Amino acid sequence: MKSNYRKAFNELKKLGAPVYIHPDDKERFDISAEEPKSDRWLSYYSDIRPSDWNFGINPIIDEILTKHDLYCEWVNPAHVRVYDL
């Protein structure tokens, strides 16, 4: 995993975000929407998320990823994957 991914991963993990490295793509990391308390970080469904979350993603995630030149995108309702800007 590249340095910027590792830094963002560790920063999010330290905050308690449900981050993990997917076994099929060890160059990136994912953030789960299915772990206990994941709804503090992600919510695919608009009726159960705060209105200030862009696309169901907690602004803290966006802030940390942007700081490391990364962004995330929904893969399916279960998780987002992190990519280079």
N, C-alpha and C positions, 0 to 999 in steps of 0.2 A: 504494500500500500504506500502511495506517495506521501510525502511529509505533510502536505496540507490536509489530506484526508485523515491521517493519523492524529494530527493536532485537533481537528474538529471532532473526530470520534471521541478522543479522550476528554475534551471539554464538555461535550454533551453527556457522556457517560458519568462524569463527575457530578453533573446536575441531576442525574437520575433518569435521563431519557433512555428509552428502550432501544438502544442501538445494538446492532450485531453485524457480523461479517457473514455474508451469504456464502455457502459452501461452493457455489458455482461461479462466483465472481469475487475473488479475494483482492482485487484491485480497488474496489469500492466498498461502501458499507450501506446498510439499510437501517431504517427506523420502523419499528413495529407499531401497528395500530391494534394489535390483538393481545398484548401483554396486560397484566393487571395495572391499572392506572394509566394506560396509554392515552386515554382520553384527555389527559393533561397536556399531551404533546401533539396528538393528531386526531382528526375526526373526519372521515370521508363523507359522512352524512350531515347535510347542512342543518337539519332540525335539532341536532344535539351538540353543536359547537358554538363558541362565542362568535359574535358577529364581526369582530375585528380580526379574525384569522383569515388570511388570504388562502383560498383553496383548501381550507381545513387544516392548516399547518400553523402551529403556535409561532408567533413572531420571534420568540427567543431562538427557535431553530433557524429561521431565516437570517437573523442577525449573526449568529455564529457561523453559519455556512458562508454567508456573504463575506465576512471578515477573512475567510480562508479561500476566497475565490471559487466557491462551490454553490450549488443549488440542489434542490431535491424535487422529485416528480413522482406522482402516484404511479405505481406499477399495477396495483389492484387495491381493493378496499382494505387489504390486510397490511400493506406496507408502502413506504416510499423508498426510493433509491437515490443516492447522492451522486452527483456528477460534477465535472469541471464546468466552470462558466464558459 
